[in-house]
Amino acid sequence: MSKDSRTEIEAAVFRRLLEHLDNHKEVQNIELMVVADFCRNCLAKWYMAAAEAQGENIDYEAAREIIYGMPYSDWKAKYQTEATPEQLAAYEARSAGKKN
């Protein structure tokens, strides 16, 4: 496989991941963090770092808008719910387990 083909395939997979997350707005970031140890905000940070590695400048809010498909403040107001005690406990347990 050529490098260009691999890059195109990886880009298509990334776009599909964003589409999948967009289609499942009910999945909260805290749930992603508990289950997969990353969330939409992590993707935005990785996007920003990858852009910087390519000599491009993008700030965190612009990167989050790419990942969320809208300004983060809009997404948060429309789709983010308050974390439940169970979600917070699961996140804390996972975080504590990573420190050991």
Number of C-alpha atoms within 10 A of each C-alpha: 5 7 8 9 10 11 11 12 12 12 12 12 12 12 13 12 13 18 14 11 17 14 10 10 14 12 15 18 19 21 18 14 18 19 13 9 14 14 18 18 17 15 17 21 17 14 20 21 18 14 15 13 10 9 9 11 12 15 15 16 16 16 22 23 16 16 24 23 14 13 15 18 13 13 14 12 9 10 12 16 12 10 13 10 9 9 16 15 13 17 19 13 12 15 14 10 9 8 6 5
